[in-house]
Amino acid sequence: MMRHSLSRLLDKPLLKASLLSLSIIASILVMEQKGILEPLELRAYDLMVRLRPGQEPDDRLLIVGVTETDLRRLNVATPSDRTLAETLAILQAAKPRAIGLDFYRDLPQGLGQSALLQQLQAKNVVAIHRISNLADEQIPPPPGMPPEQIGFNDISIDRDGVVRRTLIFAQEETSFAMQLAFTYLEKDGVMAEESPEEAGILKLGKSTFWPIGSTAGAYRTADTRGHQILLNYRNLVVGRRVTLSQLLDRQVPADWIRDKIVLIGNVAISSKDFFYTPYSPSQKNEHQMSGVEVHGQTISQILDAASGKRPLIRSFSNGTERLWIAIWGLVSAIVAWRMRRIFPWAIVQVGILATSSSLGFIALTQGLWVPVVAPIVSAIAGGGCVIAYRAQMLQRQNRMAMTLLGQNTSPKVAQTLWENRHDLIQSGHLTGQQVVATMLFSDLRGFSGISENLTPPDLMRWLNEYLSTMTAAIHHHQGVVNKFMGDGIFAVFGVPIARTTPEEIAADAQDAVNCAIEMAQRLETLNQEWGERGFGPIQMRVGICTGTVVVGTLGNRDHLEYGVIGDAVNTASRLESCEKQRQPDPCRILISESTQQYLAEKFALEAWGMIGLAGKQQQVNVYRVVANQDVPVNPVAISIP
């Protein structure tokens, strides 16, 4: 009993669609967790970074960039110690709050090392070193500098070469950018402290610097060792930039330096200290950002976070991200199930995709990185699988309906009923229409005698063999079998699609006559086969008439029939049954004058003259179609008196 109830429950279309959409959404979640969507998510993140409103250049920063022009002027590949010492002296005269020297100086470079080391002793100067995981790639700081005045300048790079994260602590060391931020904020009374929420986490001013995990945002394969945060770029230009030559020539105003953070670094192409950023795809010339400017971006971010002006970028927990992705797939699936038409669904689906993307973009502008591609894929897959399931279900229902309709009507009529099913649902009927068509009635002569000599099973097999053969001939000539009446057949040529030109009406009339001739030929073949099985030969009569009829559905919602009503129907039926004693050949084909006028003398006809038909007040001019073996199916028209 329970198994039967479960089977009935699982057979419900809504449950099937729900299980299908849930399985698809689960597959999307697995793909997302495996990092398959990570490259697309990172591209989407970059696009949103470029599209969001940018900040004005940070007036707390001044970047002194060493350009190729500067190096050619100095005739060196890198500034000498003497040049850097002079640079620091000029800057100190303008009283900056902090100076960051983004040049390795563990070894002397030209003359002036002692002068440089003396300048580096100033408490507002921060120098760099490298803490690479490989010992051979580590670079020590300038000799004699205290730990609080040195910071590592290692930069975190994603697998696609783009900088989206920044490393602020690693191996118990502090980054170059963070040391400069500490130095700057100290004057404002903002000191580093431990977060009261969790030990070992930095709290600086109004922000807590939570480290990102390997699954932050869209990351699934990122190396997030150390203490890393997402780099919240200020804009493509982080601050005012001057050249080394301008500074050495005393062309930089003092107020550009006073109370600022001054970064000195290489911006010359030959330095190869450049990195791809989210802005790179939109740049026509300079596709990369110099390392010293990347450090400037980090410094600006830390200062804004400490003051509460600009939030750090955070992300959902892994579980919340999964729920976020699944919700969009479920919403899309529900909408797809409730909407019945493709075009409105497509419009709503586009709205769902646009909404999920817009919310992701708005969230990023507020400092929250949520996946964008995964919800889109989930929505497309969730809604798409429901649409595909409904289409498959509708196709199956279509086949079933066509099969059921075809049991009572021809495939053409069944197709018309199905194509107009919405009208049927609303009114229960197909609207009647007036058309010009050609009717064909056929009946067997002496069927009663044959049926008396056969058992019921044999009779049904014999009759079905005959009806199947004749139906094939009717369909071959584009006719519609409207109904079977025992051994009688009523076929129509010219429905359900209304004919609009005389040429189309003539084609239907000629198809009907050609069909009758083929039926005669098939009857002869059947008689030969039946004779071998001990059945005697049978004869057939056919009546054909062309005229105006009304077609449409008859009956009620419980039982519908495709009806054909009109005088031409009665005339064709009477032609088949008139003058029964006149049977010149096994298959007698009689047509009305209304049909003969459309034949264009393409058939051999025998005029029978005016004949009175049962139930009709006026006589009808009748012709017999000559369809014996000596006359081809489509001969040149002849008239037989």
N, C-alpha and C positions, 0 to 999 in steps of 0.2 A: 504493500500500500504506500509506504513511504517512498520507495523507489519510483512508483508510478507518479506520485505527486511531484517528486523532484524532477522527473522527466518532463512533466507538463510545465513546470515552472521554467526550466531551462529552454523550453521550446517557445517561450514568449519573445516576440521580436524586440521589445524594449530591453529586456534583460540581455538578449544576445548582443544587441548594439552596445549596451553598457559594458558588458564584459570585453567586447572587442575594443572599444575605445580605451578602457582602463589598461588593457594589455599593451596597446600601442603607446599610451602615455608612459607606462612603466618601462617600455623599451627606450623611449626618449630619455627618461631619467637615468637609465643605465648608461646610455651613450654619453650623457652629460657628465656623469660621475667618472667615466673612463677617460674623459678629456678629448673625446672625438670632436666636440663642438668648440673646444677651447680656441683654436685659431680664428674661427668666425666671431666668437665672442670678443676676442681681443681687437679684431678689426672694428667691430661695432663700438667698442669702448673708445677707440681712437677717434672714430667719427664723431661721437658725442662730445668728446673733449674739444674737438675743433669747432663744433657747432654751438657750444654753450657760450654765453657772454663772457668775454675775457676781462681781466682786471687791467687797470692802467699800470704802466711800469712802476715798480716799487721805488719810491724816492728815498728809501733808506739805503739803497745799494748804489755803488758805483763800480763798474767793471773797467779795469785798465787792461785792455787787450793788446798783446804783442802780435802785430801783424807781419805779413811777409815784407811789407815796406819797411817796418821797423828793423827787421833782421838784416835787410840789405843795407840799410843806413849804418847799422852797427858792424856790418861785415862779419856776422857770426851766425851759427846755426841755432844758438840759444843765448839769451842774455848772460853776460858775465856777472860774476859776483859783485864787481865794482858797480856795474850798471844797476843791479837790483838794490845795492846799498844806497846809491844815490836816489833811486826811486822811493825807497822807504823814507829817506830823510826828507824829501820834498813833501811826501804825504803827511808825515808826522808834524811838519810845520803848520799844517792846516787843521790839526787836532781832530783826526777821525776817531770814532768810537772803537773801531776794530779794523785790523788789516789782515787779510788772508793771502798768503803767498802760495800760489798753486804751481810751484816749481820744485822739483827734487833737488836738494842741496846737501846730500850726504857726502859728496865729493866736491872738491874745488872746481870751479869753472872760470878759468882765466885768473886775472889778478883781482885782489880786493876781498879775499875770503874773510880776513880779520874784520874789515869794515862791515861786511855783511853780518857776521856773527854778532857783532856789537849791536847792530840795528835789530837783530832778531831777539835780543834780550828784553826789548820793550814788552810790558805785560799785555798790551793790546794787539800783539802780533801772533798769528797762528800759522804754523808751517805744516807741511804734509809729509806723510810716509805711506808706504804700501804694505798691506798685511795679507797678501795673496795666500791662498791655501798651499801653494807650492813654495817651498823654501827658496828655490833659486830665483823666484820672481819677487820676493820681498825686498823692499827698499827702505832703509832706516831713515829717520829724520835728521835734520842738520845737527851736528854735534853740540852738546851742551845745552839743549833746550829742555825746559821742564815739561813734564807730561801734560799739564793743563794747557800748554801752548802748542801742542801738536795734535793732529787728527788725521786719520786715514782718509784717502781720497778714492778708495775702491767704489766702483759704481755697479749696481745690480742691473744686469741686462737679461731680458727675456730671450727665449730660444729663437724668436724671430728677429733678434737684434735691436729691439725697441726698449727704451728705458721707461718703465712705468712704475717702478718701485725705487725706493731709496733706503740705503743701509745706514742707520744712525748709531748703532752699537754692535760690536763684534769682538770676540776674543778679549773681553774686558777692556776694550779700547773704544774711544769716542770718535765719531766721524768729524772730518774737517768742517762740514757745514754746521754740525751741532755745537762744536767748540766755539765757532764764531757767534752763533746765536746765544750761547751762554754768556760770552763776553759782552755782547750788545745788551742783553736783558739785565745783566747785573747792575748796570747804572740805573735802571728803572726799578730796581728792588725786586725783580722777578728771579727767584732762585729755583734750581732743580730740587725736587723733593719726591719722596716715594708715595705712590698712590695709596690712599687709605683703603681702596677696594681690593688691592692685591699687592703683595710684597714683590719687590723687584721691578715694578712697572713705574716708568717715569711720569710724574705729573709736573707740568711746567705752566705756570699761570693758570688759565682757565681750561686747559685741555689735558687729557690723559692720553699718552702715546701708546696705545695698545698695539702690540706687534701683530702683523697679519700672519695667517696660517697658509699652508700649502693649498688650501681650497678656498681662499678668499676670493670673492667675486666670481669671475669665470675661471680662475686658476685651478688647475688640477695637476699640473706637472711642474710647477715652479719650485725653484730652490729658495726657500724662505728661511734658511739658517741665519742665525744672528737675530738682531732686532731690526726688522724692516717695517716700513710704512709705505702706503701707496703715495706716489708723488703727485700732489695736487698742483699741476702747472698753473702759474699765474696767467701767462699768455705766452705768445711766441717770443716777445721781448720782455725780459724780466726786469731790467733796469737800465739806467743811462750807461752808455759805453763810450769810452775815449781810448785813444791809442797811446802807446808808450811814448811815442815821439811828442805828442801833444803835451803830455805831462812833463817830460824832460825839458821842453821848450817853455814851460811855465804858462801854457795856454789854457789850463783848466782852472776855472774860478774856484776860490777857496770854499765858498758855500756849497759847492758840489761834493766837497770832501768832509767838511766839518760835521762831526757827530754822525757820520755815516759808516757803513761797513764797506770797505774798499777791497775788492778782489783783484788780484794781479794774476793773470794767466795767459796761456798761449791760445790765440785764435788764428794762428797762421796754419794754412793747409798742410804745410810740411811737418807740423807737429803730430799729425794723425790722432789728435786728441778730440775726436768728434764722435757723436752718437746719434742714432736715429731716435726720434721721439714721435708721439702721436701726431704732431704737426707735419712730419716729414712728407706724407703723400700730397699735401696741399702746396708745398713749396716748389717753385719753378726753377730756382737757381741753387740756393743753399739748402740741401735736403737734410743736413745734419746740424746739430747744436753742439757748440764747443763744450768741453768738460767743465770749464770754469763757469759757464752759464748754467749748466745743469746743477752745479753746486749752489749757484745763486738762486735757482728755483727752489731748492730744498730749504735754504736759509729763509727766503721769503715766506714759504709755507709754515715753517716753525714759528716765525715771529707773528704771523697772522693767527695761528692756532693759539699761541700763548695769550694773545690779546683778545681772542674771541671774535676777530673780524672775519675769519674764513675757516670753515671746519676742516678737520682732517677727513680724508675719504675712508669710510668704513664699509662693511658689507654685512649681509645677512649671515646667520648661522647656516650650516650645511642643511639642516632639517627644514629651516624656513625657506631656503632657496628651492628645495624640492617641492614644498607645498606651493610656492609661488608659480613654479613651472607647471605643476599638475593642475592648478586652478584654471589656467588659461586653456589647457586642453579640454577640461571638463566643461567649461563655459561654451567653448566652440562646439563640442559634441552635443550639448543640450540644445543649442540654437539650431544645429543641423538637423536634429531629430524633430524639432517642433515646426520648422519651416518646410513647406511642401514644394516650393518652386526654387529652381536653381538660381535664377537671376537675383531675386531678393536675398537669398542666402549668401550669394557671392558679395553683395554690397555690405551686408552685415558682417561677413567674415573679414572683409577689408577693414571695416570699422574696428573689429576686435584686434586685428594685427596692429592697426595704427594706435589704438588705445594702449596696448601693452608696451609698444615702443615709446610712446609719448611719456608714459608713466616712468619707464626706465630712464629716459632723458631728464625728466623733472627731478627724479630722485638723485641723479648724479649732480645736478646743479645745487642740490642741498647737501651734498657730501655723502651720498649713499650709492654704492655700486651694486646694482642688481643685474642678473643675467637678462639679456634682451633677445638673443638669437634662440636660446632654448625655449622660452615661452612662445615665440613665433612658430618654431618647428612643432612644438606640442599642440598649438592651436590648429595649425594646418593638418597635422596628422590626426588629431582627435576629431575634428570636424570632417576631414576628408574620409576617414575610415567609416564614419556613420553614413556619409553620403554614398560611398561605394557600397556599403551594406544595403542601404535602402534601394539603390539602383539595382543591385543584384536581386533583392527581394521583389522589387517592382517588376523586373524582367521575368522572374519566376511566376509571379502572379499573372503577368501578361500572357505568358505561355499557357498557364492553366486556364485563364479566361478564354483565350483564343481556342483552346481545345474544347472547352465546354460549349462555347458559342458555335464552334464548327460542327458540333454534333447535330445541330438543328438548322444551321445555315451554311452557306458556302464560306470558304476562307476570306473571300473579298468582302462579303457582308459582315463577317465577324470582325475584320480589320476596321471597317467603317464604324461599327458599333464601338470598338475599343478606342478609336481616335476621337470619338465624340462622347466618351464616358463621362466627362464633366457635365455635359448637357443632360445625360441620363440620370446622373446623381441628383441634379437640381430639379428637373421636371419629370423624370421618369420616362421620357419619350424623346425620340429623335424628331425634329421638326419635319413635317411632311413637305415634299417638294414635287413639282410637276416636271416630268421629263419625257422625252421621246425615246422609246426603247423598242426592242424586238423581242417578242415572246415566242417560246418554243415549248410545245406540249408533245410528249411521246407516251405511247401505251402499247402493250403487247396484245396481239390478237390470239384469242384462245387460251389465255392464261389460266382461266378457271379449270379447264380440262387438265392442264399440266399439273396444277396444284393438287388435284384429287389423286393423282398417281404417285405422289411423293410423300414421304414421311415429313413431319414438321422440321426436324433438323436438316434433312436433305433439301427441303424446299427453301429454307433460309440460306443455306450455302449456295444453292443454285441462283436464288434471287440476288444475293449480295454479289455474286460473280458478275451477273448481268449489270446491276446498278453501278458497280465499280468501274466496269469497262466503259459504260456510257458516260459516267461522270468525268472520266479522264478525257474523253473526247470533248465534252463541254468546256472543261477547264483549258484544254489545249487551244480552243478558239475564243478565249477570253470571256466565256460565259459564266454566269452565276447560277448555281443550282439553288433555287429558292425552296423547293420542298420535294419530298418523295410521297407518292400516293399509292402505296402498294407497289405494283409494277409500273406505275406511271411516274413521269418525271416532269417537273415544271422548271424551266430554265429561262433566264432573262439575259439579254445582251444590251449593255448600255447603262447599267447601274453597278455600283452605287454612285459613281462619279457622273454627274449630268453632262450630256453631250450638248454642245452649243453651236455646232456648224452642221450643214447638210452633209459634208464629207464624213464627219464622225458618225452621223446617223446611218449613212450608206455603208460605212465600214462595219457597223454592228449588224446590219441586215445581211451583208455578205458573209460575215462570220457565222451567223446563225444557219444560213443555208449550207455553207461548207461543213459546219458541225453536223448537220443532219445527214449529209453525204457520208461523212466519216463514220457516223453511227451506223449507217447502212452497211458500210464495209466491215465494221467491227462485228455487226450482227452475223454477216456471212461467215466470218472466221469462227465465231462462237458456235454457229450451227454445225460447222464441220467438226469442231472439238466435241460438241455434245453428241453428235451422231456416233462418234467412236466410243462414247460411253453409254450408248443405248437410248439416248433421248432423241425424240423426233424434232424436226426443224420447227422453228416458230417464226411468226411474222410480226412486224411492228408498223405502227402508224405514227406519223409526225405532222403536227399542224404548226404553222408559223405565221405570225401577224405583227406588223409594225404600227405603232400608234402612240398616242399620248396616254400616259398613266401617272398615277400618284403613288409615290413610294415613301415609306416611313415605318416607324414601329407601331405595332398593334398589340393591344393587351394592357396589362398592368405591370407593376414592379416585380411581381412574383413570376410572371410568365410573359415574356416579350417575344414578338415574332416580327421579322422584317417583311412587311406586307407590300404587295404590288396590286393596285386596284385600277381598273379602267376597262373600257369596252374592248380594247385590243386584247386583253387577257381572255375575255369571254370568247372573242372571235377565234383566237388561236386554239382554245380548247375545243370549240365546236368544229373547227377544220379537222382536227385530229379524229374526231368521232363521226363525222358525216360520211355518207355514202359508203358504209362499211363493206357492202358487197363488192365494191370496186377496189380490188387489190391486185394491180397489174404486176407487182414485183414484191419480194419479201419485205421491203421497207418502202411504204408509200409516204411520200413527202408532199404535202399540200401547203401552198402559200397564198396569202391574200394579195390583191392588187396593190395594197399599200406597201407591201414588201417588195413586190416585183418591180416597182418604179425606182427602187434604189439599187437594183442589181446590175445596171449598166450593161445588159445583154452579155453577162459573163457566164451564164448557165443555160443548159439545155432545158427548155420548159415546154410543157404540154398544156394548152389552154383547155380548161374544163367548163368555161363559161360561167354564167350567173347561177349561183346555187343558193337556195334558201337554207339557212342554218337555224337550228333549234334555238328558240328564245330570241331571235332577231327578226324584226319586222321587215327589214330590207334585205334583198339578196346581196350576195358578195361575189365579186368576180374572182374565180379560183384558178390557180395554176398548179400543175404537178411538176415537181423537179425530177427530171430523168436522171437516175443515179445507178443504172445497171452497169455491168462490167464493160459493155461496149461503148460507154460514154465516159470520157475523162472527167476528173473532178472539177476542173476549171476550163471547160472548152469555150471556144468562141460561141457567142450566143446564137442559138437557132430557135426557130419557132415551129412547133409540131402542131398541126391543125387537129 
